[in-house]
Amino acid sequence: MSIGNRSLAAAALAAVGASLCCVGPLLLLLLGVGGAWIANLTAFEPYRPLFIGVTLLFLWLAFRKLYLVPEKCSGDELCANPAVRRNQRTLFWGVSVVLGLLSAFPWYGPLLLN
């Protein structure tokens, strides 16, 4: 797994942590899981800015690796194939949009649920 892929995976985990207080209970309710213990998931709310910061850090590291400091590859390596680099960049932007939507859910979520 390359550094860019590890950065994207770490950013995804951080964004899940950032949205755990808000999206987690909603997903559990949609799956039919209920109970008073779901309210305990809001305990993660104070850590949300930290998780968002970590998400942005790892997205920056992935962006840097994909665009600013590309890998130096010899002709026979997989990273030398332009299609691989294009797929990595497409995956990066797709993951970035999803992570942005997850991180911003507390702001637009009430509009969707009303």
N, C-alpha and C positions, 0 to 999 in steps of 0.2 A: 504494500500500500504506500503510495507516494505521500510526500508531505502535504501536497494540496488536498489529497483525498482525506488524510487524517485531520486536516484543519476543517474541512467541511463536515466530517463526522462529529468532531468536537463542537463545532458551532451548532449543529443540529441538537446535540445533547443539551447544550446550554440553553437553547431556545425552548426546548421541552421543559427544562427547569423553570424558565421565566414564565411560561404559560401554564404551569402546573396548577397554580392557584385558581385559575379562571377557566381554562379549557378542560382540565382534568375532571372536575365535577360534572361539567356539561356532557362530556363523552361517556362518563359512567352512567349518568341518567339516561342518555340515549340508548345505552346497551341494556337498560333495565335494572342496573345495579342501584340500589338505594339504601338509605339508612342515615342515621344521625352522624355517623363517623365521616361522611363526605364533607361535612362542615369543617373538619379538622384540616382539610387540604388548604384552607385559606391561611394556615400558619406559614406557608411559604411566601406570602405576599411581601413581607419586609425584605426578602432576598431577591425580589424581582429585578430591581435596578442592577444588582450585581450580576445576575444571570444575563441580563441584556448586554451589559458591558463585556462580559466574557464572549457572548455570541458575536458581538461586533469585532472584538479582537481576533477571533478565529476566522471570521469572514475576511477581515483585512489580510491576515496571513495567507489565506487561500488566494485572494485577489493578487497579492504581491507575487506569489509563486506562479500564478498563471499568466500574468500580464507584465509585471515589472522585472522579474528575475527568472526568465524561463530556464528550464533545464538544458544543459549542454549534452546532446546525445550523439553517439556515433550512428552511422547509417543503418546498422543492423538492429538497433534497439527499437522497442515498441514506441518510446516517446518521440522518436524521429518522424513518425508517421503524422502528417498534418491532420488526418481525420481523427486521430486520438486526441490531439490538442483541442480540436474543435468540439468534440464530444465532452471533454472535460470542462470547457468554457460554458457549453450549453447546460451541463449539469450544475455548474456553479451558479448560473443565473436563475435556474429553476429552483434550486435549493434556497437561494437568497430571497426569492419572492415568497416562498412558503414560510421561511423563518421570519420574514418581516410581517406576514399576516398573523403568524402565531404570537409574535411579540406585541403586536398592536391590538390583539383581541379585546383586552379590557376597555379600549376606547370605542371600538365599533361593535362589540358584542351586544351591549344593551340595545343598540339600534336594530339589530337583527332579531332579538328576542322579544321586542315589544310589538 
